[in-house]
Amino acid sequence: MTAPANAVPDRAEQSLRQTLLSPGYRRLLLLCVLLGVPIALACFFFVGLQHELQHWVWTSLPEAAGYDTPPWWWPLPALFLAGLILAPIVTRMPGGGGHLPVNGLGGAPVGPRALPGAVLAALATLPLGVVLGPEAPLMAVGSGLALLALRRAGAGADQRASAILATAGSTAAISTILGGPIAAAVLLVEGAGLAGTQLVALLLPCLLASATGALVFTGFGQWTGLKIGALALPELPPQAGPDAGDFLWGLPTAALIAVLVTLARGLGHRTVTWTRHRTAARTVVCATAVGVCVAAYALITGRSPAGAALSGQATLAELAAHPHAWSVGALVALVACKGLAWGIALGALRGGPIFPSVLLGAATALACSGLPGFGAAPALALGISAAAAAVTGLPLASAVLAVLLMGRDAHDQMPLIVMASVVAFVVAQLVRRDGPGAGGAPPTGAAER
């Protein structure tokens, strides 16, 4: 006798109900609520300290030396120093300073034992201009603190609870830099795949931790909240609805962005292979090579090398506010020099891969925005979406990120944003030669203890 067609959904719903009503899961949800605020505070102090160090390296120190802006050669000693600092962290500390950024945000969550190395690698090298972002170190902070709390509560032996709580901590942490819990939750949903009731059970703790952590920055009652350097675009090009020219030029531009990002990631994989032996010495060599690329950008354009050396958040905001202040040549130089530096950094240094790729995508699209009928606002929107989709392999989360960054202007650009994200994702999958590994969401595997 054949089972009823709704038997499987009923069993799935019953399993989900049992999970939600179980005392252990409810305690896990409560723990996620309680962890959201301390994780957000830890991320606030992490990002704040990183920004202070970055300001000292690229603003205060050059001014003290008599320069209005850092000279073109400034990245050479800065990146050489970054390599010297990072080499012993990678070779001697537990966890090797965190995940390799060429692997996206994937891999096992960083546990308490590996957390000091990941934090030290990020705070010691990101301010020196290693052309990477803070998102991966922030996720390490979130997962490490969550697993430490679980261990202190005496439940560290429960592997499933450890995996869920580490993922919730990572999601809460990365939501602070992505501007809120929605983008982080979508990134998690898409990255986890179609897991049915298991996905729901995983999503709820992540949403709770992210939402409570967001109160630290949005405020509560009379408290206005703390201000963090989240990825944001305060000013945008004049709003204009997409037309035929935007789609005619925009979709091939999205494909071009996907090719460039994928080629840079390929360079990152080759760098990993090259640094596998004699890791310490070759880490220093790679960091110095990044400095050479950044110095070349400053020499070619006459602009501050900080625009190419840092994660890209400030330069992206500058591009969005004044897109026509950049010549096509300057944009091409930024894409070429920063793209090459980013590719090397992906395979040898430590940090996040998303922020720099978003800047590369925006710069590539704006360099093409002078084509007939191709506007600056649509170019900026599709450049963000296409680059994020190419580097993370998550087209939906990338489109959501672009929509959030574009704000009110995103309504008219949404069809172009979504189509560019899909095109970039497909082209990246066709071009790439390396194996899977561009996981975009916080992983759910066993933690690195």
Stockholm file with secondary structure:
# STOCKHOLM 1.0

chainA/1-449         MTAPANAVPDRAEQSLRQTLLSPGYRRLLLLCVLLGVPIALACFFFVGLQHELQHWVWTSLPEAAGYDTPPWWWPLPALFLAGLILAPIVTRMPGGGGHLPVNGLGGAPVGPRALPGAVLAALATLPLGVVLGPEAPLMAVGSGLALLALRRAGAGADQRASAILATAGSTAAISTILGGPIAAAVLLVEGAGLAGTQLVALLLPCLLASATGALVFTGFGQWTGLKIGALALPELPPQAGPDAGDFLWGLPTAALIAVLVTLARGLGHRTVTWTRHRTAARTVVCATAVGVCVAAYALITGRSPAGAALSGQATLAELAAHPHAWSVGALVALVACKGLAWGIALGALRGGPIFPSVLLGAATALACSGLPGFGAAPALALGISAAAAAVTGLPLASAVLAVLLMGRDAHDQMPLIVMASVVAFVVAQLVRRDGPGAGGAPPTGAAER
#=GR chainA/1-449 SS CCCCTTHHHHHHHHHHHHHHHSHHHHHHHHHHHHHHHHHHHHHHHHHHHHHHHHHIIIIIHHHHTTCSSCCTTTHHHHHHHHHHHHHHHHHHSGGGGSCCGGGBTCSSCBCTTTHHHHHHHHHHHGGGTCSCBSHHHHHHHHHHHHHHHHHHTTCTTCHHHHHHHHHHHHHHHHHHHHTSHHHHHHHHHHHHCSCTHHHHHHHHHHHHHHHHHHHHHHCBTTBCCCCCCCSCCSSCCCCCCCCHHHHHHHHHHHHHHHHHHHHHHHHHHHHHHHHTSSHHHHHHHHHHHHHHHHHHHHHHHCSCTHHHHSCSHHHHHHHHHCGGGSCHHHHHHHHHHHHHHHHHHHHHSCSBSHHHHHHHHHHHHHHHTTSTTCCHHHHHHHHHHHHHHHHHSCHHHHHHHHHHHHGGGHHHHHHHHHHHHHHHHHHHHHHCCSCSCCBCSCCCSCCBC
#=GC SS_cons         CCCCTTHHHHHHHHHHHHHHHSHHHHHHHHHHHHHHHHHHHHHHHHHHHHHHHHHIIIIIHHHHTTCSSCCTTTHHHHHHHHHHHHHHHHHHSGGGGSCCGGGBTCSSCBCTTTHHHHHHHHHHHGGGTCSCBSHHHHHHHHHHHHHHHHHHTTCTTCHHHHHHHHHHHHHHHHHHHHTSHHHHHHHHHHHHCSCTHHHHHHHHHHHHHHHHHHHHHHCBTTBCCCCCCCSCCSSCCCCCCCCHHHHHHHHHHHHHHHHHHHHHHHHHHHHHHHHTSSHHHHHHHHHHHHHHHHHHHHHHHCSCTHHHHSCSHHHHHHHHHCGGGSCHHHHHHHHHHHHHHHHHHHHHSCSBSHHHHHHHHHHHHHHHTTSTTCCHHHHHHHHHHHHHHHHHSCHHHHHHHHHHHHGGGHHHHHHHHHHHHHHHHHHHHHHCCSCSCCBCSCCCSCCBC
//
